[in-house]
Structure formats: structure tokens, C-alpha cells
Amino acid sequence: MPSTWKDRLTHDEIDALDRMRMTAPSADVFRNCTVILMSNVGRTKASIAKDLGCCTATAERVRGLYRTMGLLGMTPIKPPGRPSRLSQALREPVLQAVQTNPREFGYGFTTWSMARLTEHIRRHCGLRASPSTVRRVLAHEQFSLQRPKHTLQGKRDEKAHAKAKTELHALKKKRCARTQPKRCSFRTKPKSTCTLS
């Protein structure tokens, strides 16, 4: 492949590249636009790479992206990487467990903690995962991870609770009324006087 740029850009293309370069959200976009603009004035891949601090393969790749995609090719696309195999294997057991009351599995508690859920998955499904991995699976499935607020509301007799609360308040008031404040006096030191002779 020749090292010089054979395509000539129009004034509109140069202006669009220059605008994109000046408003670039990242250094990569700035560099890519600069590669194309430098190529347009006849610079070689080697001289562009030397001036911009990248390799000649990068300059060639950017040129190819611009030829095929135009301005869209100037914005780098982050490669997705390998999908986590463990997260896929964990997804179904975690979702099934988190949507089930722990008492149905025979546990003595009613809410899942991350450590308890991780241990349950290890024991019942044979999958070893850290609490942070289980947390990632839950976050990906848009579950809200919050600290539970333990109250007895709904589990107690509300009428009896209200009656006991008023009785306790009345007892506290009677106790305060019975104990009157004592009159106290504090001894103060006499003022010292100093005479000079």
C-alpha cells in the first residue's frame, strides 16, 4: 500500500474535519482528524506518525476508516471485549434466588445480603463467584441494592402498640411531675482584695 495519500479533500470536507478536530471530545478524535488533514497536504504515513507520536499502522488504519466511513470513522469505537462467561452462568440462579424469599429455601432470615446470596449460589448451584460478581449481575439486571430497614410494622398488633405507646408517654409525664427540682445554692468564694503598701 502506498505511504502517500492519493485522495483530495474538498473545502467542505476539510472544514468539517477541522470543526470536528477543534471540538473533539477526546485526544483520539483530535489525532484521527489531524492524520487525515496532514495526509491531504501530502505528508507520508511515517512523517505523520513521527509528528503525532503514533505508529504508521495507526495512520494507515485512520486513513482506511475515513475512506470507508467518512467523519464517523474518526470517532474510535471501543471494542466490546469478551463477554463474561461466569456472569451468563450466574444470571439465572441469581435472579431466581433473589426473587424468592430466603425462608422458602429453609433459611432463618427474610432478606438477602450479598454474602448470603453468594453462599447460597455456591451451595445450591455449585457456582463459585465473589460478592462483587453477584453484585454486577444484579446491577446489570437493574436490581436496587439497598440496606433493609427492619421494622415490626405490619407484623405487630398496631392497636396494642399505639395503646402501649400512649401509656408509656403518660407514665413518663407522671414521673417528671412527681420529681420536683430541688433548690440549690452554690457557695461562692469571697472576692480577694489586694492592697499595695
PyRosetta script that sets phi, psi and omega in degrees:
from pyrosetta import init, pose_from_sequence

init()
pose = pose_from_sequence("MPSTWKDRLTHDEIDALDRMRMTAPSADVFRNCTVILMSNVGRTKASIAKDLGCCTATAERVRGLYRTMGLLGMTPIKPPGRPSRLSQALREPVLQAVQTNPREFGYGFTTWSMARLTEHIRRHCGLRASPSTVRRVLAHEQFSLQRPKHTLQGKRDEKAHAKAKTELHALKKKRCARTQPKRCSFRTKPKSTCTLS")
pose.set_psi(1, 133.0)
pose.set_omega(1, -179.0)
pose.set_phi(2, -66.5)
pose.set_psi(2, 148.8)
pose.set_omega(2, -176.9)
pose.set_phi(3, -86.1)
pose.set_psi(3, -9.1)
pose.set_omega(3, 178.6)
pose.set_phi(4, -101.5)
pose.set_psi(4, 156.2)
pose.set_omega(4, -176.6)
pose.set_phi(5, -87.1)
pose.set_psi(5, 123.7)
pose.set_omega(5, -176.9)
pose.set_phi(6, -94.8)
pose.set_psi(6, -22.0)
pose.set_omega(6, -177.1)
pose.set_phi(7, -80.2)
pose.set_psi(7, 142.4)
pose.set_omega(7, 175.2)
pose.set_phi(8, -108.8)
pose.set_psi(8, 133.3)
pose.set_omega(8, -179.1)
pose.set_phi(9, -89.5)
pose.set_psi(9, 147.1)
pose.set_omega(9, 174.9)
pose.set_phi(10, -79.7)
pose.set_psi(10, 167.4)
pose.set_omega(10, 179.1)
pose.set_phi(11, -61.9)
pose.set_psi(11, -37.3)
pose.set_omega(11, 178.8)
pose.set_phi(12, -64.7)
pose.set_psi(12, -41.4)
pose.set_omega(12, 178.8)
pose.set_phi(13, -65.6)
pose.set_psi(13, -40.3)
pose.set_omega(13, 178.3)
pose.set_phi(14, -64.1)
pose.set_psi(14, -43.8)
pose.set_omega(14, 178.6)
pose.set_phi(15, -63.0)
pose.set_psi(15, -41.6)
pose.set_omega(15, 179.7)
pose.set_phi(16, -64.3)
pose.set_psi(16, -42.6)
pose.set_omega(16, 178.0)
pose.set_phi(17, -64.6)
pose.set_psi(17, -41.7)
pose.set_omega(17, -179.4)
pose.set_phi(18, -66.0)
pose.set_psi(18, -41.3)
pose.set_omega(18, 176.5)
pose.set_phi(19, -61.6)
pose.set_psi(19, -44.7)
pose.set_omega(19, -179.6)
pose.set_phi(20, -64.1)
pose.set_psi(20, -37.7)
pose.set_omega(20, -179.2)
pose.set_phi(21, -67.0)
pose.set_psi(21, -39.9)
pose.set_omega(21, -177.6)
pose.set_phi(22, -75.7)
pose.set_psi(22, -22.2)
pose.set_omega(22, 178.0)
pose.set_phi(23, -110.9)
pose.set_psi(23, 25.2)
pose.set_omega(23, -175.4)
pose.set_phi(24, -63.7)
pose.set_psi(24, 131.6)
pose.set_omega(24, 178.1)
pose.set_phi(25, -76.7)
pose.set_psi(25, -15.5)
pose.set_omega(25, -179.1)
pose.set_phi(26, -145.3)
pose.set_psi(26, 164.7)
pose.set_omega(26, 179.4)
pose.set_phi(27, -67.3)
pose.set_psi(27, -29.5)
pose.set_omega(27, 179.6)
pose.set_phi(28, -65.0)
pose.set_psi(28, -42.1)
pose.set_omega(28, 179.2)
pose.set_phi(29, -65.1)
pose.set_psi(29, -42.9)
pose.set_omega(29, 178.1)
pose.set_phi(30, -59.1)
pose.set_psi(30, -47.5)
pose.set_omega(30, -180.0)
pose.set_phi(31, -61.5)
pose.set_psi(31, -44.9)
pose.set_omega(31, -178.1)
pose.set_phi(32, -62.4)
pose.set_psi(32, -43.4)
pose.set_omega(32, 178.3)
pose.set_phi(33, -64.9)
pose.set_psi(33, -39.0)
pose.set_omega(33, 179.4)
pose.set_phi(34, -65.0)
pose.set_psi(34, -37.8)
pose.set_omega(34, 177.3)
pose.set_phi(35, -58.3)
pose.set_psi(35, -46.5)
pose.set_omega(35, -178.1)
pose.set_phi(36, -67.3)
pose.set_psi(36, -42.8)
pose.set_omega(36, 179.8)
pose.set_phi(37, -65.1)
pose.set_psi(37, -39.3)
pose.set_omega(37, 177.6)
pose.set_phi(38, -69.0)
pose.set_psi(38, -35.3)
pose.set_omega(38, 178.0)
pose.set_phi(39, -65.4)
pose.set_psi(39, -35.2)
pose.set_omega(39, -177.8)
pose.set_phi(40, -65.6)
pose.set_psi(40, -28.2)
pose.set_omega(40, 180.0)
pose.set_phi(41, -90.5)
pose.set_psi(41, 7.6)
pose.set_omega(41, 172.8)
pose.set_phi(42, 97.8)
pose.set_psi(42, 12.4)
pose.set_omega(42, 179.1)
pose.set_phi(43, -74.8)
pose.set_psi(43, 147.9)
pose.set_omega(43, 178.1)
pose.set_phi(44, -83.4)
pose.set_psi(44, 163.2)
pose.set_omega(44, 178.4)
pose.set_phi(45, -59.5)
pose.set_psi(45, -42.1)
pose.set_omega(45, -177.3)
pose.set_phi(46, -62.9)
pose.set_psi(46, -44.2)
pose.set_omega(46, -178.8)
pose.set_phi(47, -70.1)
pose.set_psi(47, -36.0)
pose.set_omega(47, 177.0)
pose.set_phi(48, -64.8)
pose.set_psi(48, -46.3)
pose.set_omega(48, -178.9)
pose.set_phi(49, -61.9)
pose.set_psi(49, -40.4)
pose.set_omega(49, -179.9)
pose.set_phi(50, -64.9)
pose.set_psi(50, -45.6)
pose.set_omega(50, -178.5)
pose.set_phi(51, -68.6)
pose.set_psi(51, -35.1)
pose.set_omega(51, -176.5)
pose.set_phi(52, -93.9)
pose.set_psi(52, -7.0)
pose.set_omega(52, 177.8)
pose.set_phi(53, 74.3)
pose.set_psi(53, 32.9)
pose.set_omega(53, 175.9)
pose.set_phi(54, -126.1)
pose.set_psi(54, 178.7)
pose.set_omega(54, -179.6)
pose.set_phi(55, -93.6)
pose.set_psi(55, 165.6)
pose.set_omega(55, -178.5)
pose.set_phi(56, -66.0)
pose.set_psi(56, -30.1)
pose.set_omega(56, 178.0)
pose.set_phi(57, -63.5)
pose.set_psi(57, -36.1)
pose.set_omega(57, 177.4)
pose.set_phi(58, -64.7)
pose.set_psi(58, -45.1)
pose.set_omega(58, 179.0)
pose.set_phi(59, -61.0)
pose.set_psi(59, -41.7)
pose.set_omega(59, 179.1)
pose.set_phi(60, -67.1)
pose.set_psi(60, -40.3)
pose.set_omega(60, 179.3)
pose.set_phi(61, -63.0)
pose.set_psi(61, -43.5)
pose.set_omega(61, 179.6)
pose.set_phi(62, -64.1)
pose.set_psi(62, -41.2)
pose.set_omega(62, 176.9)
pose.set_phi(63, -60.2)
pose.set_psi(63, -43.9)
pose.set_omega(63, 178.8)
pose.set_phi(64, -63.7)
pose.set_psi(64, -41.1)
pose.set_omega(64, 178.0)
pose.set_phi(65, -62.5)
pose.set_psi(65, -40.7)
pose.set_omega(65, -179.7)
pose.set_phi(66, -67.7)
pose.set_psi(66, -38.2)
pose.set_omega(66, 179.4)
pose.set_phi(67, -63.6)
pose.set_psi(67, -40.1)
pose.set_omega(67, -175.2)
pose.set_phi(68, -87.7)
pose.set_psi(68, -36.9)
pose.set_omega(68, -171.9)
pose.set_phi(69, -114.6)
pose.set_psi(69, -11.3)
pose.set_omega(69, -178.0)
pose.set_phi(70, 73.0)
pose.set_psi(70, -142.5)
pose.set_omega(70, -178.0)
pose.set_phi(71, -62.4)
pose.set_psi(71, -30.7)
pose.set_omega(71, 179.4)
pose.set_phi(72, -62.0)
pose.set_psi(72, -29.3)
pose.set_omega(72, 179.8)
pose.set_phi(73, -71.9)
pose.set_psi(73, -11.0)
pose.set_omega(73, -178.5)
pose.set_phi(74, -79.5)
pose.set_psi(74, -22.2)
pose.set_omega(74, 178.1)
pose.set_phi(75, -89.7)
pose.set_psi(75, 118.2)
pose.set_omega(75, -177.5)
pose.set_phi(76, -68.0)
pose.set_psi(76, 144.1)
pose.set_omega(76, 177.7)
pose.set_phi(77, -103.4)
pose.set_psi(77, 122.7)
pose.set_omega(77, -179.9)
pose.set_phi(78, -69.7)
pose.set_psi(78, 125.8)
pose.set_omega(78, 177.9)
pose.set_phi(79, -64.7)
pose.set_psi(79, 137.3)
pose.set_omega(79, -174.3)
pose.set_phi(80, -68.3)
pose.set_psi(80, -25.7)
pose.set_omega(80, -177.9)
pose.set_phi(81, 78.0)
pose.set_psi(81, 178.6)
pose.set_omega(81, -178.5)
pose.set_phi(82, -76.7)
pose.set_psi(82, 131.6)
pose.set_omega(82, 176.1)
pose.set_phi(83, -69.0)
pose.set_psi(83, 146.5)
pose.set_omega(83, -178.8)
pose.set_phi(84, -69.3)
pose.set_psi(84, 121.4)
pose.set_omega(84, 178.7)
pose.set_phi(85, -73.2)
pose.set_psi(85, -35.9)
pose.set_omega(85, -178.5)
pose.set_phi(86, -65.2)
pose.set_psi(86, -40.7)
pose.set_omega(86, -179.8)
pose.set_phi(87, -62.1)
pose.set_psi(87, -39.1)
pose.set_omega(87, 178.7)
pose.set_phi(88, -66.4)
pose.set_psi(88, -40.8)
pose.set_omega(88, 179.6)
pose.set_phi(89, -69.4)
pose.set_psi(89, -31.8)
pose.set_omega(89, -178.8)
pose.set_phi(90, -79.7)
pose.set_psi(90, -25.4)
pose.set_omega(90, -170.3)
pose.set_phi(91, -51.0)
pose.set_psi(91, -56.8)
pose.set_omega(91, -175.4)
pose.set_phi(92, -64.0)
pose.set_psi(92, -49.6)
pose.set_omega(92, 178.8)
pose.set_phi(93, -62.2)
pose.set_psi(93, -37.8)
pose.set_omega(93, -179.6)
pose.set_phi(94, -67.0)
pose.set_psi(94, -45.4)
pose.set_omega(94, 180.0)
pose.set_phi(95, -63.4)
pose.set_psi(95, -40.3)
pose.set_omega(95, 179.6)
pose.set_phi(96, -65.2)
pose.set_psi(96, -43.2)
pose.set_omega(96, -177.7)
pose.set_phi(97, -69.4)
pose.set_psi(97, -43.3)
pose.set_omega(97, -174.8)
pose.set_phi(98, -69.9)
pose.set_psi(98, -23.3)
pose.set_omega(98, 178.6)
pose.set_phi(99, -91.0)
pose.set_psi(99, 2.9)
pose.set_omega(99, 179.3)
pose.set_phi(100, -113.1)
pose.set_psi(100, 139.7)
pose.set_omega(100, 176.8)
pose.set_phi(101, -64.8)
pose.set_psi(101, 132.1)
pose.set_omega(101, -179.1)
pose.set_phi(102, -58.3)
pose.set_psi(102, -25.9)
pose.set_omega(102, 179.0)
pose.set_phi(103, -65.0)
pose.set_psi(103, -27.0)
pose.set_omega(103, 178.0)
pose.set_phi(104, -68.4)
pose.set_psi(104, -21.1)
pose.set_omega(104, 175.7)
pose.set_phi(105, -91.4)
pose.set_psi(105, -1.0)
pose.set_omega(105, 178.1)
pose.set_phi(106, 95.0)
pose.set_psi(106, 10.8)
pose.set_omega(106, 179.0)
pose.set_phi(107, -84.0)
pose.set_psi(107, 159.2)
pose.set_omega(107, -178.5)
pose.set_phi(108, -93.5)
pose.set_psi(108, 11.8)
pose.set_omega(108, 179.8)
pose.set_phi(109, -122.3)
pose.set_psi(109, 165.0)
pose.set_omega(109, -175.3)
pose.set_phi(110, -113.4)
pose.set_psi(110, -10.4)
pose.set_omega(110, 178.8)
pose.set_phi(111, -126.4)
pose.set_psi(111, 147.9)
pose.set_omega(111, 179.2)
pose.set_phi(112, -86.8)
pose.set_psi(112, 135.1)
pose.set_omega(112, 164.8)
pose.set_phi(113, -103.1)
pose.set_psi(113, 166.7)
pose.set_omega(113, -178.4)
pose.set_phi(114, -64.4)
pose.set_psi(114, -40.1)
pose.set_omega(114, 179.6)
pose.set_phi(115, -65.6)
pose.set_psi(115, -42.7)
pose.set_omega(115, -179.9)
pose.set_phi(116, -65.5)
pose.set_psi(116, -42.4)
pose.set_omega(116, -179.7)
pose.set_phi(117, -65.0)
pose.set_psi(117, -41.6)
pose.set_omega(117, 178.4)
pose.set_phi(118, -62.5)
pose.set_psi(118, -43.5)
pose.set_omega(118, 179.2)
pose.set_phi(119, -65.7)
pose.set_psi(119, -39.2)
pose.set_omega(119, 177.7)
pose.set_phi(120, -61.4)
pose.set_psi(120, -44.5)
pose.set_omega(120, 180.0)
pose.set_phi(121, -62.9)
pose.set_psi(121, -39.9)
pose.set_omega(121, 179.2)
pose.set_phi(122, -65.2)
pose.set_psi(122, -44.5)
pose.set_omega(122, -176.9)
pose.set_phi(123, -72.1)
pose.set_psi(123, -47.2)
pose.set_omega(123, -171.3)
pose.set_phi(124, -89.0)
pose.set_psi(124, -25.1)
pose.set_omega(124, -177.2)
pose.set_phi(125, -112.7)
pose.set_psi(125, -13.0)
pose.set_omega(125, -179.9)
pose.set_phi(126, 73.9)
pose.set_psi(126, 18.3)
pose.set_omega(126, -179.6)
pose.set_phi(127, -103.6)
pose.set_psi(127, 127.2)
pose.set_omega(127, 177.8)
pose.set_phi(128, -96.6)
pose.set_psi(128, 123.4)
pose.set_omega(128, 178.3)
pose.set_phi(129, -149.8)
pose.set_psi(129, 152.5)
pose.set_omega(129, 178.0)
pose.set_phi(130, -81.5)
pose.set_psi(130, 159.6)
pose.set_omega(130, 176.3)
pose.set_phi(131, -57.9)
pose.set_psi(131, -33.1)
pose.set_omega(131, 179.4)
pose.set_phi(132, -68.1)
pose.set_psi(132, -33.4)
pose.set_omega(132, 177.3)
pose.set_phi(133, -67.9)
pose.set_psi(133, -43.1)
pose.set_omega(133, 177.8)
pose.set_phi(134, -63.4)
pose.set_psi(134, -39.0)
pose.set_omega(134, 178.3)
pose.set_phi(135, -62.7)
pose.set_psi(135, -40.4)
pose.set_omega(135, 178.3)
pose.set_phi(136, -63.4)
pose.set_psi(136, -40.5)
pose.set_omega(136, 178.7)
pose.set_phi(137, -62.7)
pose.set_psi(137, -44.5)
pose.set_omega(137, 180.0)
pose.set_phi(138, -66.0)
pose.set_psi(138, -40.5)
pose.set_omega(138, 178.7)
pose.set_phi(139, -65.6)
pose.set_psi(139, -38.4)
pose.set_omega(139, 178.6)
pose.set_phi(140, -64.0)
pose.set_psi(140, -34.0)
pose.set_omega(140, 178.2)
pose.set_phi(141, -86.9)
pose.set_psi(141, 7.5)
pose.set_omega(141, 175.4)
pose.set_phi(142, 63.0)
pose.set_psi(142, 40.6)
pose.set_omega(142, 170.8)
pose.set_phi(143, -87.6)
pose.set_psi(143, 142.1)
pose.set_omega(143, 179.9)
pose.set_phi(144, -89.1)
pose.set_psi(144, 123.2)
pose.set_omega(144, 179.6)
pose.set_phi(145, -98.2)
pose.set_psi(145, 110.7)
pose.set_omega(145, -177.3)
pose.set_phi(146, -137.3)
pose.set_psi(146, 156.5)
pose.set_omega(146, 175.3)
pose.set_phi(147, -78.0)
pose.set_psi(147, 128.2)
pose.set_omega(147, -178.1)
pose.set_phi(148, -72.8)
pose.set_psi(148, 147.9)
pose.set_omega(148, 174.6)
pose.set_phi(149, -103.1)
pose.set_psi(149, 113.5)
pose.set_omega(149, -175.9)
pose.set_phi(150, -86.9)
pose.set_psi(150, 115.9)
pose.set_omega(150, 176.3)
pose.set_phi(151, -132.3)
pose.set_psi(151, 163.2)
pose.set_omega(151, 177.1)
pose.set_phi(152, -98.2)
pose.set_psi(152, 4.8)
pose.set_omega(152, -178.9)
pose.set_phi(153, -61.4)
pose.set_psi(153, 129.4)
pose.set_omega(153, -178.5)
pose.set_phi(154, 90.3)
pose.set_psi(154, -14.9)
pose.set_omega(154, 179.9)
pose.set_phi(155, -109.6)
pose.set_psi(155, -2.8)
pose.set_omega(155, -178.6)
pose.set_phi(156, -121.8)
pose.set_psi(156, 167.4)
pose.set_omega(156, 175.7)
pose.set_phi(157, -78.5)
pose.set_psi(157, 106.3)
pose.set_omega(157, -173.2)
pose.set_phi(158, -65.2)
pose.set_psi(158, -35.4)
pose.set_omega(158, 179.4)
pose.set_phi(159, -66.2)
pose.set_psi(159, -45.1)
pose.set_omega(159, 179.5)
pose.set_phi(160, -65.5)
pose.set_psi(160, -36.4)
pose.set_omega(160, 178.9)
pose.set_phi(161, -65.0)
pose.set_psi(161, -44.9)
pose.set_omega(161, 179.2)
pose.set_phi(162, -63.2)
pose.set_psi(162, -40.4)
pose.set_omega(162, 179.4)
pose.set_phi(163, -64.7)
pose.set_psi(163, -44.9)
pose.set_omega(163, 179.5)
pose.set_phi(164, -63.7)
pose.set_psi(164, -35.6)
pose.set_omega(164, -179.6)
pose.set_phi(165, -66.6)
pose.set_psi(165, -42.6)
pose.set_omega(165, 179.4)
pose.set_phi(166, -68.7)
pose.set_psi(166, -37.9)
pose.set_omega(166, 177.9)
pose.set_phi(167, -63.6)
pose.set_psi(167, -42.1)
pose.set_omega(167, 179.4)
pose.set_phi(168, -63.9)
pose.set_psi(168, -40.7)
pose.set_omega(168, 178.8)
pose.set_phi(169, -63.7)
pose.set_psi(169, -42.2)
pose.set_omega(169, 179.4)
pose.set_phi(170, -64.9)
pose.set_psi(170, -41.4)
pose.set_omega(170, 178.6)
pose.set_phi(171, -63.2)
pose.set_psi(171, -38.1)
pose.set_omega(171, 178.8)
pose.set_phi(172, -65.3)
pose.set_psi(172, -38.2)
pose.set_omega(172, 179.3)
pose.set_phi(173, -67.4)
pose.set_psi(173, -42.8)
pose.set_omega(173, 179.6)
pose.set_phi(174, -61.0)
pose.set_psi(174, -41.9)
pose.set_omega(174, -178.2)
pose.set_phi(175, -63.3)
pose.set_psi(175, -41.0)
pose.set_omega(175, 179.7)
pose.set_phi(176, -68.5)
pose.set_psi(176, -34.9)
pose.set_omega(176, -178.7)
pose.set_phi(177, -71.3)
pose.set_psi(177, -33.6)
pose.set_omega(177, -179.0)
pose.set_phi(178, -69.9)
pose.set_psi(178, -37.7)
pose.set_omega(178, -178.3)
pose.set_phi(179, -91.2)
pose.set_psi(179, 102.8)
pose.set_omega(179, 178.9)
pose.set_phi(180, -87.0)
pose.set_psi(180, 150.0)
pose.set_omega(180, -179.8)
pose.set_phi(181, -68.1)
pose.set_psi(181, 139.8)
pose.set_omega(181, 178.4)
pose.set_phi(182, -82.7)
pose.set_psi(182, 148.0)
pose.set_omega(182, 176.5)
pose.set_phi(183, -83.7)
pose.set_psi(183, 129.1)
pose.set_omega(183, -178.0)
pose.set_phi(184, -122.9)
pose.set_psi(184, 149.4)
pose.set_omega(184, 172.3)
pose.set_phi(185, -131.0)
pose.set_psi(185, 145.5)
pose.set_omega(185, -179.4)
pose.set_phi(186, -108.8)
pose.set_psi(186, 134.6)
pose.set_omega(186, 175.6)
pose.set_phi(187, -79.5)
pose.set_psi(187, 133.3)
pose.set_omega(187, 178.6)
pose.set_phi(188, -111.1)
pose.set_psi(188, 150.4)
pose.set_omega(188, 178.4)
pose.set_phi(189, -76.5)
pose.set_psi(189, 141.2)
pose.set_omega(189, 176.8)
pose.set_phi(190, -66.6)
pose.set_psi(190, 148.6)
pose.set_omega(190, 179.1)
pose.set_phi(191, -65.3)
pose.set_psi(191, 138.6)
pose.set_omega(191, 178.4)
pose.set_phi(192, -89.0)
pose.set_psi(192, 139.2)
pose.set_omega(192, 177.9)
pose.set_phi(193, -114.3)
pose.set_psi(193, 147.0)
pose.set_omega(193, -178.6)
pose.set_phi(194, -127.2)
pose.set_psi(194, 127.6)
pose.set_omega(194, 177.3)
pose.set_phi(195, -117.0)
pose.set_psi(195, 139.1)
pose.set_omega(195, 178.2)
pose.set_phi(196, -102.0)
pose.set_psi(196, 134.5)
pose.set_omega(196, 178.9)
pose.set_phi(197, -106.9)
pose.dump_pdb("model.pdb")
